[in-house]
Structures are given as C-alpha cells and as structure tokens.
C-alpha cells in the first residue's frame, strides 16, 4: 500500500532563526508549484539546523507529485512547474545559497544556486543591426522621430530616425516591407539571452514582397530562362546533391 511521501527541501544559507518570514513564504510558494496537486500537499514542519522544510504528500497524490517533480526538472509537462524550478534556483542564487529536495534519504532534485556556472555577461556595446518588417508607426515631436516596424513573426521594434528619414519612410506606412539599417546597444545577460536597446536607423531598403511562387512564375516567362519544374525547391536540392557527388 502506498504511504504518504515526506519531502525535505534544504536551504544551506539560512537557519530557522535567520530566514525572514516573507522569504520563507516565497520558497514555500514556489515549492508548492513544483509539487502541484496543491490540495494534497501540506506543510509539516521546519527542522532545526540549516532550513529544512518538510512537506507531506497525501498517498492519493504521491504518483502525480513524483511525476510533477520529474517534469519540473526536465522542463517537460507542466509549464508552471518548470518555471517554479527555475525561480527557486534564481532565489537561491540571490540568497547566495544552494538547495536540494529529498524524498526520505534520496536526493531527487538539486538547485545549484550560487554554484551554478553561467556564461559571462557581455556588453553593453554598439553594433550594426538590420531588421525587416512593415512600418506601423512614424512620428515624433522632438528633433528626432521614431519608426516602429512589425516583423513577419509579429516582433515589434522602434528605431530612432532623423526627421528627414522619417519623411522618406512615411509613404511606406502599412505598405511594402522595408529593411531598416542602423545600430543599437547590445547586452548578453547571465542566462545567455541577448537584448538590445537605443536602436537608431540611418537608412532603409524597400523589399520585394512577392512570394516564391510569384518570383518563379516571372522567371518561367523569360525567353531562354532555366527550365524550372513544378517544385523549384526540390530542383535546387537535387542540383546541390549532384554538385556534391562530383569528384
């Protein structure tokens, strides 16, 4: 018969006497998200020494909670569990601590916290940038103006431009896609994520918004043009494969 599971979450940087109540509540909240099945998981007690939070899982939810813990670590399954796992580690890192979650005497989750090796932060530095999109806004009241574009994947970016460039861009509002050419400030954080700011454009190029089928159709009617089949992508792949077999 399955019995209740008793989990122990340990935080090495605190004792029950030194951990702030609000911080303890935050740890318990993210731990509850990792467990899931919140109606069947109960706080039991805090053990003296380093902070050790004991939680009891009712036997009816034992299997589901074990699955939730595995998915939180792997990133599969419940997104709130994976998010809570990441947040717990961030909290430990902020508190200069490490943590672990054990079931009886078996360590089942480790939170490296302060020991986690992360890529170094890079930047900020200036770098050239080119972005394609449709202009959705042109305007500004000061000496500079701003142009907002929306890319094909719905990313919105705002570039600072001169008033002269804004005037040249205005006719393309909600029109043909354009490529803005300029610079920005870039930073890579400790999670390896790049962000940019202070985007400025100094020029642009109007892009052809024809589809591949339309381009192929125009080529087909050119006298003496390469004989393009019904599937030009397959033809190109075949040509590349043939070139790779030449010795």
C-alpha positions as CSV (number, residue, x, y, z in Angstrom):
1,X,0.0,0.0,0.0
2,X,1.3,3.4,-0.9
3,X,2.1,5.7,2.0
4,X,2.3,9.4,2.3
5,X,5.5,10.9,0.9
6,X,7.6,13.2,3.1
7,X,9.8,15.6,1.2
8,X,12.6,17.7,2.7
9,X,13.7,21.0,1.0
10,X,17.0,22.2,2.3
11,X,18.4,25.8,2.1
12,X,22.0,25.9,3.3
13,X,22.4,29.7,3.8
14,X,19.7,30.1,6.4
15,X,18.6,28.7,9.8
16,X,15.1,28.9,11.1
17,X,16.2,31.8,13.3
18,X,17.7,33.8,10.4
19,X,15.4,33.3,7.4
20,X,13.0,36.2,7.0
21,X,9.3,35.1,7.2
22,X,8.5,36.7,3.9
23,X,11.4,34.9,2.2
24,X,10.4,31.6,3.7
25,X,6.9,32.1,2.4
26,X,8.3,32.7,-1.1
27,X,10.2,29.5,-1.0
28,X,7.2,27.6,0.2
29,X,5.1,29.1,-2.6
30,X,7.5,28.0,-5.4
31,X,8.0,24.6,-3.8
32,X,4.2,24.2,-3.9
33,X,4.2,25.0,-7.6
34,X,6.9,22.3,-8.2
35,X,4.8,19.7,-6.4
36,X,1.5,20.7,-8.0
37,X,-1.6,18.9,-6.5
38,X,-1.8,21.7,-4.0
39,X,-4.9,20.4,-2.3
40,X,-3.0,17.3,-1.4
41,X,0.4,18.7,-0.3
42,X,0.8,20.0,3.3
43,X,3.5,21.9,5.2
44,X,4.6,19.7,8.1
45,X,7.4,21.4,9.9
46,X,10.8,23.1,9.8
47,X,13.8,21.1,11.1
48,X,16.5,22.9,13.1
49,X,19.9,23.5,11.6
50,X,20.0,24.7,8.0
51,X,16.5,25.5,6.9
52,X,14.7,22.2,6.1
53,X,11.1,22.5,5.0
54,X,9.2,19.2,5.4
55,X,6.2,18.7,3.2
56,X,3.7,15.8,3.3
57,X,2.0,14.5,0.2
58,X,-1.2,12.5,0.7
59,X,-0.9,9.0,-0.7
60,X,-3.6,9.6,-3.3
61,X,-1.4,12.2,-4.9
62,X,2.0,10.5,-4.5
63,X,2.4,9.3,-8.0
64,X,1.2,12.5,-9.6
65,X,3.5,14.7,-7.5
66,X,6.5,12.5,-8.3
67,X,5.8,12.9,-12.0
68,X,5.4,16.7,-11.5
69,X,8.8,16.9,-9.8
70,X,10.5,15.0,-12.7
71,X,8.8,17.2,-15.3
72,X,9.8,20.4,-13.4
73,X,13.4,19.3,-13.6
74,X,13.3,18.3,-17.3
75,X,11.2,21.2,-18.5
76,X,8.5,18.9,-19.9
77,X,5.0,18.7,-18.8
78,X,3.5,21.5,-16.6
79,X,5.0,24.9,-17.6
80,X,4.3,26.3,-14.1
81,X,6.4,23.5,-12.6
82,X,9.4,24.2,-14.8
83,X,9.0,28.0,-14.2
84,X,9.0,27.4,-10.4
85,X,12.1,25.2,-10.6
86,X,13.9,28.0,-12.4
87,X,12.6,30.6,-10.0
88,X,13.7,28.6,-7.0
89,X,17.2,28.4,-8.3
90,X,17.2,32.1,-9.0
91,X,16.1,32.8,-5.4
92,X,18.8,30.6,-4.0
93,X,21.4,32.3,-6.2
94,X,20.2,35.7,-5.0
95,X,20.5,34.5,-1.4
96,X,24.0,33.1,-2.0
97,X,22.6,29.6,-1.2
98,X,22.3,26.1,-2.7
99,X,19.4,23.8,-2.1
100,X,18.1,20.3,-2.6
101,X,14.9,18.4,-2.4
102,X,15.0,14.9,-1.0
103,X,12.5,12.1,-0.5
104,X,13.3,10.2,2.6
105,X,17.1,9.7,2.2
106,X,17.2,10.1,-1.6
107,X,18.3,13.4,-3.1
108,X,15.9,13.8,-6.1
109,X,16.4,17.5,-7.1
110,X,19.4,19.7,-6.8
111,X,19.4,23.5,-7.0
112,X,22.9,24.8,-7.7
113,X,22.1,28.4,-6.8
114,X,25.3,30.2,-6.1
115,X,27.4,27.4,-7.6
116,X,25.8,27.5,-11.0
117,X,28.2,28.3,-13.7
118,X,26.8,30.8,-16.1
119,X,28.1,32.5,-19.3
120,X,29.7,35.9,-18.5
121,X,27.7,39.0,-19.1
122,X,28.7,40.8,-22.2
123,X,28.3,44.4,-23.1
124,X,26.8,46.8,-23.4
125,X,28.4,47.6,-26.8
126,X,27.3,49.2,-30.0
127,X,26.8,47.1,-33.1
128,X,25.2,47.4,-36.5
129,X,21.7,46.0,-36.9
130,X,19.3,45.3,-39.8
131,X,15.7,44.4,-39.3
132,X,12.9,43.7,-41.8
133,X,9.3,44.5,-41.3
134,X,6.2,46.6,-42.1
135,X,6.1,50.1,-40.8
136,X,3.2,50.5,-38.4
137,X,4.1,53.9,-36.9
138,X,6.0,57.0,-37.9
139,X,6.2,60.1,-35.8
140,X,7.8,62.3,-33.1
141,X,7.7,65.8,-31.8
142,X,11.4,66.5,-30.9
143,X,14.3,66.9,-33.3
144,X,14.4,63.1,-33.9
145,X,11.5,60.9,-34.9
146,X,10.7,57.2,-34.3
147,X,9.7,54.5,-36.7
148,X,8.1,51.3,-35.5
149,X,8.1,48.1,-37.6
150,X,6.5,44.8,-37.2
151,X,8.3,41.7,-38.4
152,X,6.7,38.6,-40.1
153,X,6.8,36.8,-36.7
154,X,5.0,39.8,-35.0
155,X,8.0,41.2,-33.2
156,X,7.7,45.0,-32.8
157,X,10.8,47.2,-32.8
158,X,11.1,51.0,-32.6
159,X,14.0,52.9,-34.2
160,X,15.0,56.5,-33.7
161,X,15.5,58.3,-37.0
162,X,16.1,61.8,-38.3
163,X,13.0,63.8,-39.4
164,X,14.4,63.6,-43.0
165,X,14.5,59.9,-42.9
166,X,11.0,59.7,-41.3
167,X,9.6,61.7,-44.2
168,X,11.2,59.3,-46.7
169,X,9.8,56.3,-44.7
170,X,6.2,57.7,-44.3
171,X,4.9,56.7,-47.7
172,X,5.6,53.0,-46.8
173,X,3.3,53.1,-43.7
174,X,1.4,49.8,-43.8
175,X,2.8,49.2,-47.2
176,X,5.7,47.2,-48.6
177,X,8.1,45.6,-46.2
178,X,11.3,47.5,-45.6
179,X,14.7,46.8,-44.1
180,X,15.9,49.3,-41.6
181,X,19.7,49.7,-41.4
182,X,21.3,51.2,-38.3
183,X,22.9,50.4,-35.0
184,X,22.0,49.6,-31.4
185,X,23.4,48.7,-28.0
186,X,23.5,45.0,-27.2
187,X,23.8,43.1,-23.9
188,X,24.0,39.4,-23.1
189,X,22.9,38.6,-19.6
190,X,24.0,35.7,-17.4
191,X,21.2,33.5,-18.9
192,X,22.8,33.8,-22.3
193,X,19.9,36.0,-23.6
194,X,20.7,38.9,-25.9
195,X,18.8,42.1,-25.6
196,X,19.1,45.4,-27.5
197,X,18.2,49.0,-26.9
198,X,18.8,52.5,-28.3
199,X,18.1,51.4,-31.8
200,X,18.8,54.0,-34.4
201,X,18.3,53.7,-38.2
202,X,20.2,55.8,-40.8
203,X,19.0,54.2,-44.0
204,X,16.5,51.7,-45.4
205,X,15.8,49.4,-48.3
206,X,12.4,48.6,-49.8
207,X,11.9,44.8,-50.0
208,X,10.2,42.8,-52.6
209,X,7.0,41.4,-51.1
210,X,6.5,38.8,-53.9
211,X,6.0,35.2,-52.8
212,X,8.4,32.5,-54.1
213,X,5.6,31.2,-56.4
214,X,5.3,34.7,-58.0
215,X,9.0,35.0,-58.5
216,X,9.2,31.6,-60.1
217,X,6.3,32.5,-62.3
218,X,8.1,35.6,-63.6
219,X,11.2,33.6,-64.3
220,X,9.3,31.0,-66.3
221,X,8.1,33.5,-68.9
222,X,11.6,34.9,-69.6
223,X,12.8,33.6,-73.0
224,X,15.7,31.2,-72.7
225,X,15.3,31.0,-68.9
226,X,16.4,28.0,-66.9
227,X,13.7,25.3,-67.2
228,X,12.1,25.3,-63.8
229,X,9.9,22.4,-62.8
230,X,6.8,22.3,-60.7
231,X,8.8,22.1,-57.5
232,X,11.8,24.6,-57.7
233,X,12.9,23.9,-54.1
234,X,13.3,20.2,-54.9
235,X,15.1,21.1,-58.1
236,X,17.6,23.2,-56.1
237,X,18.2,20.4,-53.6
238,X,18.7,18.0,-56.4
239,X,21.2,20.3,-58.1
240,X,23.1,20.7,-54.8
241,X,23.2,16.9,-54.3
242,X,24.5,16.4,-57.8
243,X,27.3,19.0,-57.2
244,X,28.3,17.2,-54.0
245,X,28.8,14.0,-56.0
246,X,31.3,15.5,-58.4
247,X,34.8,14.2,-57.9
